Amino acid sequence: MLAGTTERPFRQKTSSSAGQVAIAPDVPYRSRAVATQIDSIEPGNSQSVAIRWKSFYVGAGRLSTRDLFLLPRHRLEETFVNDRQTFVNSAYWSTDFIGVGPYRIARWEPGQGVQLEIFDGFYGDRPRIQSITFKSIPDISTGIANILAGEVDVWLGSSLGSETILFLKEQYEARGGGRVITYPRQIFEIRLAPEDQRVADVRVRKALYHGMDRDAIVRDLFVGLVQVADIYVIPGTSGWEEIERGITRYPFDPTRAAALLGEVGWRRDADGLLRNDRGETFNLPFSTTTANKEREALQAVVADMWKAVGFDVVIQNAPLSVQNDASYRFATTDLSGISADFEANMPRIDGRNLRTAQSPRGANVWGYSNREVDGLIDDWYRTPDRSRQIGIEAAVMHRISEDLPILTINYRFEAITAARGVNGVPSRTATASATNGWNVERWELGV
């Protein structure tokens, strides 16, 4: 569901601050990059608004909720102007949400799931399914059991993993239980805690990279179904050749890793552990999502590779429910997944979207800030010529490959399942809609 429309200009000609939600520094907002380029939002008729831009903006015709939420003035303006804390904590953001999608929230149990029913005021075709229940199933094994038992009509949850995809194709799809829909979309990455001094020096980050045998990971863990990722752009997408030509690569090279670590005062002792001049070991916390078998398996392999370099790796995993909390912070290194799409990841490298106490849900979860990159992002948004955009993307990817705010590992397949008789569930590519439910009003239940 999408947020509803507003009736007040984005930038007022009066002293009122209503309509300034997207750029208010004390309001948690995922990404302010688009909002800061808007001059005003003015009401049209009952179903439209007119957005006026400060200058040319290439994404003006394809805004999504990740860029800008248009909000109901009659429900939110008073508290936004007079009581900002009440505004931030409003039930509007949860149980009382008002959208313009095909369904409305009928019941919501935090941590358990949500039941949706048809919204009679939807502007499009009436949905063909009366009610949809979304369940939270954080454990992949439980999810697979539910799929096989026919308890789940559509699985849109966490990654199923290469081995599980093969298993479900044999035990679910081949036996007529339903379809397994796969598409290349994400990349496994190592995130690095921006505030942790252990990984603040780029030489340490390079050493971690050189310590990973990613070719072996692809070959042995993912049985050759995927490929190594040096950047977070899918091969074959527009501009791929120019982008990948300019990046810095970090092949598996334990000798180079040891040399880099020696430059910053860490050398392997007789017991194989890295130690500094004070005799301290290089303690390296490493986290990922508890009960996600694919991530935990990859984490175990990477941890062994880092131990071989001399790091004292300490596993500190957390369940998805904890990781999704805005207050969650991993210690030093974290294995997660990101979208394999340049535009989708721009908010993550924009220094103006950093997560702070005032903006705990800022989109820049990597803690990366580079004014040169921020300027390139602005240039990209204002550039209508695709060839020039590709040049900008190449420059950004080169800078990222030098600064290493993250360490990409390998491309991977996302997979969803649709039970027999469920029709209309789409596949998607890396650059498609943010969710597989974008056309949910067209889904059908048959036999």
Secondary structure as a PSIPRED ss2 file (coil, helix, strand):
# PSIPRED VFORMAT (PSIPRED V4.0)

   1 M C   1.000  0.000  0.000
   2 L C   1.000  0.000  0.000
   3 A E   0.000  0.000  1.000
   4 G C   1.000  0.000  0.000
   5 T C   1.000  0.000  0.000
   6 T C   1.000  0.000  0.000
   7 E C   1.000  0.000  0.000
   8 R C   1.000  0.000  0.000
   9 P C   1.000  0.000  0.000
  10 F C   1.000  0.000  0.000
  11 R C   1.000  0.000  0.000
  12 Q C   1.000  0.000  0.000
  13 K C   1.000  0.000  0.000
  14 T C   1.000  0.000  0.000
  15 S C   1.000  0.000  0.000
  16 S C   1.000  0.000  0.000
  17 S C   1.000  0.000  0.000
  18 A C   1.000  0.000  0.000
  19 G C   1.000  0.000  0.000
  20 Q C   1.000  0.000  0.000
  21 V H   0.000  1.000  0.000
  22 A H   0.000  1.000  0.000
  23 I H   0.000  1.000  0.000
  24 A C   1.000  0.000  0.000
  25 P C   1.000  0.000  0.000
  26 D C   1.000  0.000  0.000
  27 V C   1.000  0.000  0.000
  28 P C   1.000  0.000  0.000
  29 Y C   1.000  0.000  0.000
  30 R C   1.000  0.000  0.000
  31 S C   1.000  0.000  0.000
  32 R C   1.000  0.000  0.000
  33 A C   1.000  0.000  0.000
  34 V C   1.000  0.000  0.000
  35 A H   0.000  1.000  0.000
  36 T H   0.000  1.000  0.000
  37 Q H   0.000  1.000  0.000
  38 I E   0.000  0.000  1.000
  39 D E   0.000  0.000  1.000
  40 S E   0.000  0.000  1.000
  41 I E   0.000  0.000  1.000
  42 E E   0.000  0.000  1.000
  43 P E   0.000  0.000  1.000
  44 G C   1.000  0.000  0.000
  45 N C   1.000  0.000  0.000
  46 S C   1.000  0.000  0.000
  47 Q C   1.000  0.000  0.000
  48 S C   1.000  0.000  0.000
  49 V E   0.000  0.000  1.000
  50 A E   0.000  0.000  1.000
  51 I E   0.000  0.000  1.000
  52 R E   0.000  0.000  1.000
  53 W E   0.000  0.000  1.000
  54 K C   1.000  0.000  0.000
  55 S C   1.000  0.000  0.000
  56 F C   1.000  0.000  0.000
  57 Y C   1.000  0.000  0.000
  58 V C   1.000  0.000  0.000
  59 G C   1.000  0.000  0.000
  60 A H   0.000  1.000  0.000
  61 G H   0.000  1.000  0.000
  62 R H   0.000  1.000  0.000
  63 L C   1.000  0.000  0.000
  64 S C   1.000  0.000  0.000
  65 T C   1.000  0.000  0.000
  66 R C   1.000  0.000  0.000
  67 D C   1.000  0.000  0.000
  68 L C   1.000  0.000  0.000
  69 F C   1.000  0.000  0.000
  70 L C   1.000  0.000  0.000
  71 L C   1.000  0.000  0.000
  72 P C   1.000  0.000  0.000
  73 R H   0.000  1.000  0.000
  74 H H   0.000  1.000  0.000
  75 R H   0.000  1.000  0.000
  76 L H   0.000  1.000  0.000
  77 E H   0.000  1.000  0.000
  78 E H   0.000  1.000  0.000
  79 T H   0.000  1.000  0.000
  80 F H   0.000  1.000  0.000
  81 V H   0.000  1.000  0.000
  82 N H   0.000  1.000  0.000
  83 D C   1.000  0.000  0.000
  84 R H   0.000  1.000  0.000
  85 Q H   0.000  1.000  0.000
  86 T H   0.000  1.000  0.000
  87 F H   0.000  1.000  0.000
  88 V H   0.000  1.000  0.000
  89 N C   1.000  0.000  0.000
  90 S C   1.000  0.000  0.000
  91 A H   0.000  1.000  0.000
  92 Y H   0.000  1.000  0.000
  93 W H   0.000  1.000  0.000
  94 S C   1.000  0.000  0.000
  95 T C   1.000  0.000  0.000
  96 D C   1.000  0.000  0.000
  97 F C   1.000  0.000  0.000
  98 I C   1.000  0.000  0.000
  99 G E   0.000  0.000  1.000
 100 V C   1.000  0.000  0.000
 101 G C   1.000  0.000  0.000
 102 P C   1.000  0.000  0.000
 103 Y E   0.000  0.000  1.000
 104 R E   0.000  0.000  1.000
 105 I E   0.000  0.000  1.000
 106 A E   0.000  0.000  1.000
 107 R E   0.000  0.000  1.000
 108 W E   0.000  0.000  1.000
 109 E E   0.000  0.000  1.000
 110 P C   1.000  0.000  0.000
 111 G C   1.000  0.000  0.000
 112 Q C   1.000  0.000  0.000
 113 G E   0.000  0.000  1.000
 114 V E   0.000  0.000  1.000
 115 Q E   0.000  0.000  1.000
 116 L E   0.000  0.000  1.000
 117 E E   0.000  0.000  1.000
 118 I E   0.000  0.000  1.000
 119 F C   1.000  0.000  0.000
 120 D C   1.000  0.000  0.000
 121 G C   1.000  0.000  0.000
 122 F C   1.000  0.000  0.000
 123 Y C   1.000  0.000  0.000
 124 G C   1.000  0.000  0.000
 125 D C   1.000  0.000  0.000
 126 R C   1.000  0.000  0.000
 127 P C   1.000  0.000  0.000
 128 R C   1.000  0.000  0.000
 129 I C   1.000  0.000  0.000
 130 Q C   1.000  0.000  0.000
 131 S E   0.000  0.000  1.000
 132 I E   0.000  0.000  1.000
 133 T E   0.000  0.000  1.000
 134 F E   0.000  0.000  1.000
 135 K E   0.000  0.000  1.000
 136 S C   1.000  0.000  0.000
 137 I C   1.000  0.000  0.000
 138 P C   1.000  0.000  0.000
 139 D C   1.000  0.000  0.000
 140 I H   0.000  1.000  0.000
 141 S H   0.000  1.000  0.000
 142 T H   0.000  1.000  0.000
 143 G H   0.000  1.000  0.000
 144 I H   0.000  1.000  0.000
 145 A H   0.000  1.000  0.000
 146 N H   0.000  1.000  0.000
 147 I H   0.000  1.000  0.000
 148 L H   0.000  1.000  0.000
 149 A C   1.000  0.000  0.000
 150 G C   1.000  0.000  0.000
 151 E C   1.000  0.000  0.000
 152 V C   1.000  0.000  0.000
 153 D C   1.000  0.000  0.000
 154 V E   0.000  0.000  1.000
 155 W E   0.000  0.000  1.000
 156 L C   1.000  0.000  0.000
 157 G C   1.000  0.000  0.000
 158 S C   1.000  0.000  0.000
 159 S C   1.000  0.000  0.000
 160 L C   1.000  0.000  0.000
 161 G C   1.000  0.000  0.000
 162 S H   0.000  1.000  0.000
 163 E H   0.000  1.000  0.000
 164 T H   0.000  1.000  0.000
 165 I H   0.000  1.000  0.000
 166 L H   0.000  1.000  0.000
 167 F H   0.000  1.000  0.000
 168 L H   0.000  1.000  0.000
 169 K H   0.000  1.000  0.000
 170 E H   0.000  1.000  0.000
 171 Q H   0.000  1.000  0.000
 172 Y H   0.000  1.000  0.000
 173 E H   0.000  1.000  0.000
 174 A C   1.000  0.000  0.000
 175 R C   1.000  0.000  0.000
 176 G C   1.000  0.000  0.000
 177 G C   1.000  0.000  0.000
 178 G E   0.000  0.000  1.000
 179 R E   0.000  0.000  1.000
 180 V E   0.000  0.000  1.000
 181 I E   0.000  0.000  1.000
 182 T E   0.000  0.000  1.000
 183 Y E   0.000  0.000  1.000
 184 P E   0.000  0.000  1.000
 185 R E   0.000  0.000  1.000
 186 Q E   0.000  0.000  1.000
 187 I E   0.000  0.000  1.000
 188 F E   0.000  0.000  1.000
 189 E E   0.000  0.000  1.000
 190 I E   0.000  0.000  1.000
 191 R E   0.000  0.000  1.000
 192 L E   0.000  0.000  1.000
 193 A C   1.000  0.000  0.000
 194 P C   1.000  0.000  0.000
 195 E C   1.000  0.000  0.000
 196 D C   1.000  0.000  0.000
 197 Q H   0.000  1.000  0.000
 198 R H   0.000  1.000  0.000
 199 V H   0.000  1.000  0.000
 200 A C   1.000  0.000  0.000
 201 D C   1.000  0.000  0.000
 202 V H   0.000  1.000  0.000
 203 R H   0.000  1.000  0.000
 204 V H   0.000  1.000  0.000
 205 R H   0.000  1.000  0.000
 206 K H   0.000  1.000  0.000
 207 A H   0.000  1.000  0.000
 208 L H   0.000  1.000  0.000
 209 Y H   0.000  1.000  0.000
 210 H H   0.000  1.000  0.000
 211 G C   1.000  0.000  0.000
 212 M C   1.000  0.000  0.000
 213 D C   1.000  0.000  0.000
 214 R H   0.000  1.000  0.000
 215 D H   0.000  1.000  0.000
 216 A H   0.000  1.000  0.000
 217 I H   0.000  1.000  0.000
 218 V H   0.000  1.000  0.000
 219 R H   0.000  1.000  0.000
 220 D H   0.000  1.000  0.000
 221 L H   0.000  1.000  0.000
 222 F C   1.000  0.000  0.000
 223 V C   1.000  0.000  0.000
 224 G C   1.000  0.000  0.000
 225 L C   1.000  0.000  0.000
 226 V C   1.000  0.000  0.000
 227 Q C   1.000  0.000  0.000
 228 V E   0.000  0.000  1.000
 229 A C   1.000  0.000  0.000
 230 D C   1.000  0.000  0.000
 231 I C   1.000  0.000  0.000
 232 Y C   1.000  0.000  0.000
 233 V C   1.000  0.000  0.000
 234 I C   1.000  0.000  0.000
 235 P C   1.000  0.000  0.000
 236 G C   1.000  0.000  0.000
 237 T C   1.000  0.000  0.000
 238 S C   1.000  0.000  0.000
 239 G C   1.000  0.000  0.000
 240 W H   0.000  1.000  0.000
 241 E H   0.000  1.000  0.000
 242 E H   0.000  1.000  0.000
 243 I H   0.000  1.000  0.000
 244 E H   0.000  1.000  0.000
 245 R H   0.000  1.000  0.000
 246 G C   1.000  0.000  0.000
 247 I C   1.000  0.000  0.000
 248 T C   1.000  0.000  0.000
 249 R C   1.000  0.000  0.000
 250 Y C   1.000  0.000  0.000
 251 P C   1.000  0.000  0.000
 252 F C   1.000  0.000  0.000
 253 D C   1.000  0.000  0.000
 254 P H   0.000  1.000  0.000
 255 T H   0.000  1.000  0.000
 256 R H   0.000  1.000  0.000
 257 A H   0.000  1.000  0.000
 258 A H   0.000  1.000  0.000
 259 A H   0.000  1.000  0.000
 260 L H   0.000  1.000  0.000
 261 L H   0.000  1.000  0.000
 262 G H   0.000  1.000  0.000
 263 E H   0.000  1.000  0.000
 264 V C   1.000  0.000  0.000
 265 G C   1.000  0.000  0.000
 266 W C   1.000  0.000  0.000
 267 R E   0.000  0.000  1.000
 268 R E   0.000  0.000  1.000
 269 D C   1.000  0.000  0.000
 270 A C   1.000  0.000  0.000
 271 D C   1.000  0.000  0.000
 272 G C   1.000  0.000  0.000
 273 L C   1.000  0.000  0.000
 274 L E   0.000  0.000  1.000
 275 R E   0.000  0.000  1.000
 276 N C   1.000  0.000  0.000
 277 D C   1.000  0.000  0.000
 278 R C   1.000  0.000  0.000
 279 G C   1.000  0.000  0.000
 280 E C   1.000  0.000  0.000
 281 T E   0.000  0.000  1.000
 282 F C   1.000  0.000  0.000
 283 N E   0.000  0.000  1.000
 284 L E   0.000  0.000  1.000
 285 P E   0.000  0.000  1.000
 286 F E   0.000  0.000  1.000
 287 S E   0.000  0.000  1.000
 288 T C   1.000  0.000  0.000
 289 T E   0.000  0.000  1.000
 290 T C   1.000  0.000  0.000
 291 A C   1.000  0.000  0.000
 292 N C   1.000  0.000  0.000
 293 K H   0.000  1.000  0.000
 294 E H   0.000  1.000  0.000
 295 R H   0.000  1.000  0.000
 296 E H   0.000  1.000  0.000
 297 A H   0.000  1.000  0.000
 298 L H   0.000  1.000  0.000
 299 Q H   0.000  1.000  0.000
 300 A H   0.000  1.000  0.000
 301 V H   0.000  1.000  0.000
 302 V H   0.000  1.000  0.000
 303 A H   0.000  1.000  0.000
 304 D H   0.000  1.000  0.000
 305 M H   0.000  1.000  0.000
 306 W H   0.000  1.000  0.000
 307 K H   0.000  1.000  0.000
 308 A H   0.000  1.000  0.000
 309 V H   0.000  1.000  0.000
 310 G C   1.000  0.000  0.000
 311 F C   1.000  0.000  0.000
 312 D E   0.000  0.000  1.000
 313 V E   0.000  0.000  1.000
 314 V E   0.000  0.000  1.000
 315 I E   0.000  0.000  1.000
 316 Q C   1.000  0.000  0.000
 317 N C   1.000  0.000  0.000
 318 A E   0.000  0.000  1.000
 319 P C   1.000  0.000  0.000
 320 L H   0.000  1.000  0.000
 321 S H   0.000  1.000  0.000
 322 V H   0.000  1.000  0.000
 323 Q H   0.000  1.000  0.000
 324 N C   1.000  0.000  0.000
 325 D C   1.000  0.000  0.000
 326 A C   1.000  0.000  0.000
 327 S C   1.000  0.000  0.000
 328 Y C   1.000  0.000  0.000
 329 R C   1.000  0.000  0.000
 330 F C   1.000  0.000  0.000
 331 A C   1.000  0.000  0.000
 332 T C   1.000  0.000  0.000
 333 T E   0.000  0.000  1.000
 334 D E   0.000  0.000  1.000
 335 L E   0.000  0.000  1.000
 336 S E   0.000  0.000  1.000
 337 G E   0.000  0.000  1.000
 338 I E   0.000  0.000  1.000
 339 S E   0.000  0.000  1.000
 340 A C   1.000  0.000  0.000
 341 D C   1.000  0.000  0.000
 342 F H   0.000  1.000  0.000
 343 E H   0.000  1.000  0.000
 344 A H   0.000  1.000  0.000
 345 N H   0.000  1.000  0.000
 346 M H   0.000  1.000  0.000
 347 P H   0.000  1.000  0.000
 348 R H   0.000  1.000  0.000
 349 I H   0.000  1.000  0.000
 350 D C   1.000  0.000  0.000
 351 G H   0.000  1.000  0.000
 352 R H   0.000  1.000  0.000
 353 N H   0.000  1.000  0.000
 354 L E   0.000  0.000  1.000
 355 R C   1.000  0.000  0.000
 356 T C   1.000  0.000  0.000
 357 A C   1.000  0.000  0.000
 358 Q C   1.000  0.000  0.000
 359 S C   1.000  0.000  0.000
 360 P C   1.000  0.000  0.000
 361 R C   1.000  0.000  0.000
 362 G C   1.000  0.000  0.000
 363 A C   1.000  0.000  0.000
 364 N E   0.000  0.000  1.000
 365 V C   1.000  0.000  0.000
 366 W C   1.000  0.000  0.000
 367 G C   1.000  0.000  0.000
 368 Y C   1.000  0.000  0.000
 369 S C   1.000  0.000  0.000
 370 N C   1.000  0.000  0.000
 371 R H   0.000  1.000  0.000
 372 E H   0.000  1.000  0.000
 373 V H   0.000  1.000  0.000
 374 D H   0.000  1.000  0.000
 375 G H   0.000  1.000  0.000
 376 L H   0.000  1.000  0.000
 377 I H   0.000  1.000  0.000
 378 D H   0.000  1.000  0.000
 379 D H   0.000  1.000  0.000
 380 W H   0.000  1.000  0.000
 381 Y H   0.000  1.000  0.000
 382 R C   1.000  0.000  0.000
 383 T C   1.000  0.000  0.000
 384 P C   1.000  0.000  0.000
 385 D C   1.000  0.000  0.000
 386 R H   0.000  1.000  0.000
 387 S H   0.000  1.000  0.000
 388 R H   0.000  1.000  0.000
 389 Q H   0.000  1.000  0.000
 390 I H   0.000  1.000  0.000
 391 G H   0.000  1.000  0.000
 392 I H   0.000  1.000  0.000
 393 E H   0.000  1.000  0.000
 394 A H   0.000  1.000  0.000
 395 A H   0.000  1.000  0.000
 396 V H   0.000  1.000  0.000
 397 M H   0.000  1.000  0.000
 398 H H   0.000  1.000  0.000
 399 R H   0.000  1.000  0.000
 400 I H   0.000  1.000  0.000
 401 S H   0.000  1.000  0.000
 402 E H   0.000  1.000  0.000
 403 D H   0.000  1.000  0.000
 404 L C   1.000  0.000  0.000
 405 P C   1.000  0.000  0.000
 406 I E   0.000  0.000  1.000
 407 L E   0.000  0.000  1.000
 408 T E   0.000  0.000  1.000
 409 I E   0.000  0.000  1.000
 410 N E   0.000  0.000  1.000
 411 Y E   0.000  0.000  1.000
 412 R E   0.000  0.000  1.000
 413 F E   0.000  0.000  1.000
 414 E E   0.000  0.000  1.000
 415 A E   0.000  0.000  1.000
 416 I E   0.000  0.000  1.000
 417 T E   0.000  0.000  1.000
 418 A E   0.000  0.000  1.000
 419 A E   0.000  0.000  1.000
 420 R C   1.000  0.000  0.000
 421 G C   1.000  0.000  0.000
 422 V E   0.000  0.000  1.000
 423 N E   0.000  0.000  1.000
 424 G C   1.000  0.000  0.000
 425 V C   1.000  0.000  0.000
 426 P C   1.000  0.000  0.000
 427 S C   1.000  0.000  0.000
 428 R C   1.000  0.000  0.000
 429 T C   1.000  0.000  0.000
 430 A C   1.000  0.000  0.000
 431 T C   1.000  0.000  0.000
 432 A C   1.000  0.000  0.000
 433 S C   1.000  0.000  0.000
 434 A C   1.000  0.000  0.000
 435 T C   1.000  0.000  0.000
 436 N C   1.000  0.000  0.000
 437 G C   1.000  0.000  0.000
 438 W C   1.000  0.000  0.000
 439 N C   1.000  0.000  0.000
 440 V H   0.000  1.000  0.000
 441 E H   0.000  1.000  0.000
 442 R H   0.000  1.000  0.000
 443 W C   1.000  0.000  0.000
 444 E E   0.000  0.000  1.000
 445 L E   0.000  0.000  1.000
 446 G C   1.000  0.000  0.000
 447 V C   1.000  0.000  0.000
